[in-house]
C-alpha cells in the first residue's frame, strides 16, 4: 500500500457532468459572416479525419467564404500528425474540444454550438470517416434548402467498404421520403434486410435553431432523427438527389461494432415499428404532440394520450409507477389513468393548457418542484425543457410519465437538482449537463457547475430543517435558587485523589431543579492519621483542586478550618461550654472543630451538609427534594432532616423520628442552624485534652432531653448511598456511582445506607432487534439533543440505545438523563470517569451490553442525526431479508454534493470504497467474527485510537454474507469537525496501516 491515497483512483466511468467545451482556436474574421457550417465530430479518427477535412476544405462555399468548418474533438487521446495540424490551421476551421461521450452527444453539441453563432443559418453534417463527394456537394444541398425556404435538405451518398466505392448509390428519392407511407416501407425493407439501401440520414443540412436533436442511443440515432423530421415536417424538407452529397464509409469503428452485435439489428427493427406507428397516427389525422423514444403522445377530446411502444413499458413497471404516483401524493406530475389497449400500455390525462419553460425557470418553482418530489420519494430522471411545463396555476410540472420515473435515491435526486439548476438557473442547453463517460470525478464535475454546491446545500437544508434549526443554549436553563439553604461539602487531605470528581458529582446531582444560595467546600486541614483512613493526605493538591473548582464556578467559596487556638477554644466554648480544649478531633480521632466552625460561617438559616464521598441518586430530575426537606422542618421541634436512602417502593415515606431517636445525619442531612444555635451550649465531656463526642452525637443527647427531633423519610426519587472507605478501591465502584446517579441501583442496594458492592452493579443489557450506539466526549448539548430528537422522531420506536460518554465529567454529562427524557427507559447510559478510548467502547457496547447475536448495531455519532423518520422500518425489513451489514446514505454539509456509495467488491484494494461511511449498521455476530487483535496497531501494543470507521467496517464488509446499501434518500447528517493537517496526515497513515492488514474474507 505504498501508493495509498485518501481518494480512490480516477476511472473512466459514466458521471453527470458538463461537456467541458473548450475553444482551441477560431476561424479567422474573413469567415465570420459565413452562413453555412460544416460540422465534423471525431474521437481518435485521425486518418479518416484527414480525408473528411480535405473534402470540406475543397468545397466551393469555403472558397467563397459562405461556409466555414468546425471540428469537434471528443476527448481523443492521440497525438495529432502534422498533416492534420496543417489542415486544422486553415482560416476557415474552428477547433473545439469537449467531453461528449457518444456520437449522438457530439452531434448535438455541434448543433447547440451552431445555434449560438450569430451569422450561421445552416449546419451540414459530415462524419469524420466520410467525405464530401465533390467540390460542389455542399453548395447544391444548401441551395436546394434555401431556394425552397425549407427547414432541412437531404442528399444522396455513395458507399465505401474496405477502401473501395461500391457501385450501388443511396439516392435520396422524394417519392420515398416525402410521404409517410412510402417512408415506412423504405424503413421496413432495410430494417428487415430485404434491402441494403438505407435512409440517407448522414446527408443532411439543417437550419439552425430548429430544436431537433439526436437521441442518445447506441445505433441508428441518425435514422431516428431523420425519420422524425420527415414524419413531422415532410413539406419543409428539401430532397436533393444530385449531385451526390457524400461518400459514406461502412468501415467506421462504430458501424463495425454495432453491426457485430444485436444492437444494430434491434434498433432498426424498433425504428421500423415506430415508423408504422407514426404513419398510422398521421393517417388517422391525430393531433400529435410528441414522438419520443418510448412512446407517442397525441391530443384526443381534450385528453392527452401517451401510448408506449411494446419494449418500453411492462406490467411490472406500470404497477411501480402507479404506486409512486399514487393519488394521495402531492407531486408536480399530472394525475393519469392507465389502460392496456391492443396489448400496449397507454395513459391519458386532462389537457389543461400549458406554458413551456423559457431559457430560465424561476428558482421558487424549481425549489417547490424538487421539495415535493423528494418528500414523495419520486425521481424524475429525464429532465429537459420538452418534459417540463408551467401549469395555469403557476406550478412547474413534469409531463414525461414513463420509465424515467423511479423510486428516489440520493444519486437520482442530486442529478435532478443539477439538471434543473443547469437548465433553469444557468439557462444552459438541455444536453449541457447529462450523464456521459468521463475521467473526471463526479464531485469535481459538479463543483465546476457555478453556484450549484451552494444551491444544493440550500435544498437539502430546506428539506431537513431539523438538522440545522436547533437550540444552541445549554440545557437546562430554568434553575431556581433557594436563598435559605447553603450546600456545605466536607473534605479532608486524604480526599485529594477524588476531590474534583466527587465535588462535581455532588454539585451537579443536587443543583437541579433548585440550586442553593451558596455552594461551599469545607476543608479539614488535618494531616495526621485519620479515622478509617483509606489514602495518604495531600493537602496541597486538595487546595489547588478546590481553587480550580471555584474558578470554574462549580463552588462559590472555600473554607479551610483555622488552627488558631483562640478560635478553636472560642468555638468549643460556644457549642459545648468547653474552653480548655484546642484539639480539633475527638478522642476517636473523628473531626469535630472543622465542622462546627464551618456551620458558624453559614449565613443562611439552613445548611445541607454532606461528606465528600456520598453518592447521590436521582430517579426523577423534576423532584424538588429541598422543598420536601424544608417542609419536614416546619415542625418546631425538628432540628435536622436526614437525606433519604434508596427504597424498594416508590411511595412517599412519612418523615418520622422521636426525640433523640435519631442523631442528625452527619453524612448527609439538612440542619436548621437557627434552632440548633438556640440549643447551645450542649454537653460534650472532655477526656484528657480532647472532647469525646462528635457534634451530632452530642446534639442527639441534648435533643432526647429537650424533646427535639431529627427525622428521616421522604420521597425516594432522590437518595444517597455512602461507600465505606474499605470499598472505594473496588473495580465496580465507578460503575456504581454512575448507576446511582441515574437512579438505577440494583435491588440489593435498597433500604441500605452503605454501598453494597458486588456483581449486581452492571449496566443494563440490551436485547432489542436494533440498538443504536452513540459514543462521544464533550458533545455539545444541542448536537446531542438533535441526535436524540432524530431517534424520538422515528415512527417505529422498537429499538434500544447505548449512550456512552467517554469521561467528559459530571459537570458536562450530569443532565444526559434529562436530555434522554422518555428515551431513558430504552437506553443504557454509560458515563466513564476516565477516558477509555474508541475501540474499548465498541467492545463494551457490542460484546457486553448487546446480548442477542442477531441484534443490528447502528452507529450514530452523538453530534450527528438521522434524516428520515422511517429508518427503523427500513433496517428491520433489510434484517428480515437476511442483511447482516447495512449502510444508508449520509449527507455532509461541508461537502454537499459528495455521495458515498459503498462498493463491497475488493473494497480494501479501492482504499475502503466508502464502506466506512455512515449510516453504519451490522449484526453483533458479524462484529464478533473479527479478532480483537485486529483492532490494534501492527505491533499489537495499542488500540487504534481513531479511524475506527475504517477499522471496524472494512473487515466486516469482507466477512458479511449479505451486505446491503439502502438508498431512499439521505438518512444520516454528518458534519465532521475540521482537523488540522497534522491530524489528517496521521489519520492517512493509520488508514494506510489498517488497509495493509490481511483480509479476513475466505475469498482472499
Secondary structure by P-SEA (a helix, b strand, c coil): ccccccccccccccccccccccccccccccccccccccccccccaaaaaaaaaaaaaaccccccccbbbbbbbccccccccaaaaaaaacccbbbbbbbcccaaaaaaaaaaaaaacccccbbbbbcccccccccaaaaaaaaaaaaaccccccccbbbbcccccccccccccccccccaaaaaaaaaaaaacccccccccccccccccccccccccccaaaaaaaaaaaacccccbbbbccccccccccccaaaaaaaacaaaaaaaaaaaaaaaaaaaaaaaccccccccccbbbbbcccbbbbbbccccccaaaaaaaaaaaccccccccccbbbbbcccbbbbbbbbcccccccccccaaaaaaaaaaaaaacccccccccccccccccccccccccccccccccaaaaaaaaaaaaaccccccccccccbbbccccaaaaaaaccaaaaaaaaaaaaacccccccccccccccccccccbbbbbbbcccccccaaaaaaaaaaaccccccccbbbbbbcccccccccccccccaaaaaaaaaaaaaaccccccccccccaaaaaaaaaaccccccccccccccccccaaaaaaaaaccccccccccccbbbbbcccccaaaaaaaaaaccccccccccccccccccccccccccccccccccccccaaaaaaaaccbbbbbccccccccaaaaaaaaaaaaccbbbbbccccccccccccccccccaaaaaaaaaaacccccccccccccccccccccccccccbbbbbbbccccaaaaaaaaaaaaacccccbbbbbbbccccccccccccccccccccccbbbbbccccccaaaaaaaaccccccccbbbbbbcccccccccaaaaaaaaaaaacccbbbbbbbbcccccccccccccccccccccccccccbbbccccccccccccccccccccccccccccccaaaaaaaccbbbbbccccccccccccccaaaaaaaaaaaaaaaacccccccc
